[in-house]
């Protein structure tokens, strides 16, 4: 059941973001990483301001802003983790596709047997 849930998450991510190739997946990962880095930098700036807050109200308001940014980062991190899981499957997929291609070629007699360049 857990594997099924993970596969469904991966499938949903690929469909929702219209990812059809490994290159698109890598571009998606880079885009997500950039978004996360920008939000983390913004949050760090707010946390630095918290240290210099002079009133409790200002401190509370800044902490709420930091929490909102964290809420934005959380789903992005989850998407990045799912994309990384999909990336782990790519070598297996290529191997399976190659095996399937070879089987089809053998079935259709498209692969020639290696002929010897000499006779015994």
N, C-alpha and C positions, 0 to 999 in steps of 0.2 A: 504494500500500500504506500509506503514511503517513497519507493522508487517511482511509482505511478504519479504521485503528487509532484515529484521533482520533474519528471518528464512533461507533465502538464504545464508546470511553470515555464519550462524551457520552450515548449511549443507556443504558449501564449505570448511570451516575450518576442519570439521570432515573428509571429503573425501580427502582433500589434505594431511592431516597428518595421514591418515589411522587409525583414532581413532574409536574403536569399542566397548569399554567398559568404564564404569566410572573410573576404575583404570587407564586406559590409558589416560583418560582426566586429571586426577589429576597429573599423571606423566608429561604430557605435560605442565600443568600450572606451576609445580615446575621448569621444565626446562626453561620455558620462564622467570619466576621470577628471576632465577639465572643469565640468560643472561642480563636481564635489570639491575640487581644490579651491575654486573661486568662493564657494559658500563657506568652506572651512576658514579661508583667509578673512572673510567678512566677519565670521563668528569670533575669530581670535581678536580682531580689532575691537569688537564689542566687549569681549572679556577683559581686554586691556583697559577699556574705559570704566569697567566695573570697579577695578582697583582704585581708580581716581574719583569715584563717585563721592559726592559730599553729603548727600541727603539719602535717607532710606528709600524715599519715593523714587529718586533717580536710579538707585541701585536696583530696586524691584523692576522698574521699567526696562532697564538694560538686560536683566536676567530673563525677562519674558521675551525680549527680542532674540536673545541667544537660543532660547528654547524653540522659538518658531523656526529659526534657521536649522536647528537640529532635526525638527520634524520634516523639513524639506530634504535634508541630507539622507535620512533613513531609507526612504524608498529608492533613492538613487544608488545607495550602497547595495541594497538587495538586488536591484537590476544588474549591477556590476558583478555581483557574486554569481548570479544565474548565467550571465554571459561568459564568465570564466569557466563555469561548469560545462557549458556548451563547447567552449574552446577545447576542453580536455577530450571531448568526443570526436573532434575533427580527424585526428590520425586514424582512429578506428573506422570512421566513415569512409575515408579514402581507401583504406585497406579492403573493406567490404565491397566497395564499388569496383575496385580492380579485380577482385576475385570473381565477382558477378560478370564483369566484362569478359574475363578469360573463359568462364564457363559457357557464356553465350557464343563466343567465337569458336570454341571447340564444338559446340552443338551444331553450329552452322557450317562447320568444316572450313573456317576461314584461317585457321592456324595451320601452317604447313609444318610437317615434321622435318626436323633438321636432316638434311641429306649429307652423307659422307662425301668428302672430296676425293676419296680413294676407294678402291675395292680390295677385298681380302683375297 
